[in-house]
Every structure is written in C-alpha cells, then in structure tokens.
C-alpha cells in the first residue's frame, strides 16, 4: 500500500479538468433621458439616447432646458398613407430661439434606426441641423444613412423614441393641412398644434 501511494497522488495531479465557459458580459444599457412635452392635443413623452447619439441628444436638451420649445408648434404633417409618414415641430423661422448648428450623427455611426415613433432632427446639408425635429409614424429606413447611395447618403440623425403619446402623434398626422400655406405645399398644418411646455422628467423605474 505504501508503494502505490505516490502513483495515486500523481494520478490526481495530472487528471484533466473540465474547462469553464467564459462568463457572458452584457453590453451596458444606454443612458436614456426622458422629456415630457405637453401639447394642445395631449402629452408626448420621449426617451432620448444619450449613449449612442450624445451630440443630437444634448442639442435637444439645450432647447428643452432653455425653454426654447415652449410655445413652438407641430407645423408640418407628411402623410404618405393612413398610418405612415412623419410630423415635424420646432423653432422653424424664429431667430431668437435658434441655437448654433451641430455635427451630424449618421445612423451608421449611432446604430439607431428610423422606426415607428423615432424622433430625428431635420437638416439641410450635414452639420446644419439646429432646432427642428421629426417624429416617425411607421418605420422609414429611407431616412437612415446608406453609404451605397450616391450624393448625400448620410441620412438623418435619429436620437430617441416616443414612449407615451403616439395617439397624439397620429392625431397630428391626420390633422388638416393648408395646400397654399408655407414652404411645403400641402404639408403645412392649417391649425398648428402648440407645445405648451417641454421639460425633463425623472423615470419612476430607471433602467
């Protein structure tokens, strides 16, 4: 029995061990900032993605925190189908409310998409966006950046989504337009919908 003991110990030392599976690391959840807009048709609540679209989110929050959106209107409805299109709101042509333009954050960089309820910032050339915003009704991938397209293929900068109040957005989309009014013929609302206030709110159960 004494002679066999070293071999028994050796067997224990060289016995293969079962490899442990690597721990799965979950990607951190994006930091969302919630903003509540009270409109003349009811409340619209937005969650803004500060992690993936920090520049565009910070720009929107400056307009909110400085009360530059209080009193402006949803002035445009682009209704392509009964439940498809977008509505637009913002400072439009009010010089006293306008802040400097911001750098463009294309969807190819942020990973965000123009889905139903997405909020995006309006622009002309990339880097010209200021204080006018659109909310999607229905998914609209044509507004995402697409490097395969010619010319200006950088799309628009999505930066959040509606979490409450899509019924209000649908009412705005369905509102009557004035065919002779404004720069976008047939798309300008006959009776713009006023934003009474816009402010940050604290989530009850932050994620």
Buried (B, 14 or more C-beta within 10 A) or exposed (E): EEEEEEEEEEEEEEEEEEEEEEEEEEEEEBBBBBBBBBBEBBEBBBBBBBEBBBBBBBBBBBBBEEEBBBEBBBBBBBBEEEEBBBBBBBBBEEEEBBEEBBEBBBBEEBEBBBBBBBBBBBBEEBEEBBBBBBBBBBBBEEBBBBEEEEEEBBBBBBBBBBBBBBEBBBBBBBBEBEEEBBEEEEBBBEEBBBBEBBBEEEEEEEE
